[in-house]
Amino acid sequence: MKIKFFGHSCFKIQSEKNFIIDPFLKSNPAAKYDEEELQDLDYILVTHGHDDHLGDTLEISQKYGVTVISNAEIINYLVMNGLEKGHPMHVGGRTKFDFGTLKMTNAIHGSGITNNNTIIDGGNPGGFLINIEGKKIYHAGDTGLTKDMELLKKEEIDVAMIPIGGNFVMDVEDAVLAVKMIEPKMVIPMHYDTWDIIKADVKSFKNKVESLNIKCEIMNPGDSLTI
């Protein structure tokens, strides 16, 4: 299984089925990807409705026939704007798919969708726990630190993608506390340095995580790793 980082909070997971999470690409000043990397997608996972996460979801789905999975409000919004293949979920829901199981997890954040200078209700923000090929991957979405993360420890997560940029999400200190609660085998920091307002000391985060005997992989946009 391969994980590729496109920048900000966007990852592609390549396995028996191919996923992209929060495809904020064309307007992302830090994104690195090739269009051909979007052509073999089976699923798009969207954590919440903000522009830097919903991003290019509708365009990619329509162009390549990709199924979008998100909360019910976001799926309804996309369907009203031309989405043909969508699967609505909500926080706490766990569903079997053709690749394994997917659960939406809690996130403390907003989810408003900007549409023609109007903010539309984007439902509850969330994260995703993906169980595929015997691996568990957790994408936290945009979130502050929450005690709910303690419940993830029992999941024995292989890879956790955790925001560290502060201001809108957890900062480095809170993200380290989140890692202590979750105890994954590996952590990938995300949602930092895209703009000055979310600058973070990623090396400090790595050092603190690895002091817990948990591997921390810093990925630059365009990097990939095999798990």
N, C-alpha and C positions, 0 to 999 in steps of 0.2 A: 504494500500500500504506500502511495506517495502523497505527501502534503506539499503543496506549493503556495507560497505567499505572494499575493498580488499587491499588497499595500493596505495600510489602515487596518481594517478588520476583515479583509477579504482573503479567503483561502479557497483553493481548489483541492478536493480530496479525490484522488484517482484510485479506484479499486474495481471490484466487479461491476459497480455502478459509479458514475462520476458526479460529484457534487460541486457546487460553488456556494459559498456562504457570503451574504452581504456584498453583492457585486457593484460596489462603488468604484467605477473604473474611468469612464471618460472625463469626468470632472475632478478626478483625484489627482492632485499635483504630484503625488509620489508613486502612482501606480506604474507597475511594469508587467506587461502581459502582451501576448500576441492574439489576434482575433481567432486564429486556428485553435487556440486552447479553449475556446468557448463552444466549438462545434460538436464535441462529443459528450456534452453534458446531458445527464438524465434528470437531475434535480437542482433547483435553486432554493436555498434556505434563507429566509429573511427574518432577522431577529426583531426588527421594529421599523416604524415608518419614516424615520428621519432620512433626509436626502443622502447622507453619507453612508447609508446602509441599504435602503431600498434601491438607490442608485439606478443602474441600467437593467433592473430586473425585467420590466415589461418588454423592452426591446429585445433582450436576449431570448426570452421565452417565446416571443412571437416569431423571431427569426429562425430559431433552431428547434422549436417544438418541445421546449423543456417544461417539465412540471414544476410549479412553484408551491412550496410549503411555507406557510406562515400562519399568523393568527387570523381568525375569521374576518375581522374588520379589514385587514390588509388584502386578503384574498377577494373580499367583496368589492373593494375599491378597484383592484386590478381587473376583475371581471367586468365591471362597469366601463372600464377603459380598454377592453378588447382582449383580456386574458382568456385563453381557451382551455388551459390545463392547470388547474389549481387544486390544492388539498388544504382545507382549513383545519387548524388545530387551536388549542389554547393551553395556557400554563397548567402543568400537572398531567396533561394528556400524554399517554404513551400509545403508539400505534405500530402495528406490524406492516412493513412494506416488503417489496420483493428483494430488498438488500439485507433486511434484518429489522431492527426496531428503532424508533425515534421517539424521544420524549422532549417536550417543551418544559424548560425550567424557569423558575422565577428570576426576574431582573428588576432592579429598582431604577427606573429611568422614565423618560417620556416616550411618545410614539406618534406625535402629530405629523400628518402628511401635508406638505405644502403643495397646493394645487391652485394655480392662477391667483396668487396673492391671498389665498384663503387657507386656513389651517383646518384640515379634516381629521376627525378622530381616527387614530390608527390603532385603537385597541390597546391591550396590555403588552408592554415589551417583554421579551423573553430571551432565553438562551436555548441551546439544543444539546441533547445528549444522544449521540449517534452510536449505535451498536452494530458493527459491521465486520465481517470476517474475523470474529473473535476479538476485535479491538473495540475499546470504548473511547470516543473522542468527545470532549466537552468544549463547546464554544459558548462563552459566558454572555455574549452580546455586550451591550453597554449597560453597566450596572455599578452601583455603589456596593460597598461591603454589606453582606446580609447574613444573618445567622442560618438562613436556609442552606447555605453552602455546606454546613456541617453534615447535612443529609446526604451529600454527594460522596462522602468518604466510603460508604458501604458499596458504592458502585465500582470501586477499584479502577479508576479512570487511568487509561494509558497516556493520553495527551490532553492537557487543558490549555485552552487559548484564553488568556486573561488580559483585560484592559488595564493599563497602568498610567495613562496620561494625565490623570487628575482633572480638575475643573468640571468636566461633564461626567466623569466616571471615577473609579478608584484611582488614588495615587499609588506610588510605589509602596509606601508603608502599609496601606490597607490591602493592596494586592498581595503582599507577603502574608498577611494574616489570612487572606482567602486561601492561599496555597496551603497554609498550615491546617486549615479546616478540611480541605479537599484531599490532600495527600495523593496527588497524581504521581505517576512515574516520571512524567516529563511536562514541563511548562513552556509555552511559547507566549511571550508578551506581545500585545497588540494595542491598537488605538493610542498611539503616541507619536510625536514628532511630525505628524502630517502638517500641522500648523504650529505656530509659536505658542498658542494658548494651551496646547497639550504636549509641550516639551517635557521629557522625563529622562531621568538618569537610568538608562536601561542596564548599564554595567553594574550599578549599585543593586538593582533588582536581581540580576543574575547572581551576584555574590551572596546576597541574603538568601535566595532560594536554594542555592547549592550548599549553603551552610546547614540546610535542613536535610542534606543527602538526597535531594531531588534534582534531577537534571533540568537545566534551563537552556533552551535553544533560542538564541537571538537570530531572527530571520530578517534579512533585508528584502525589500520588494524584488521579486524575481527569483529568490532562493527556493530550493526544494529540498526535502529530506524524505528518506524511506523509513518506515516504522514496521 
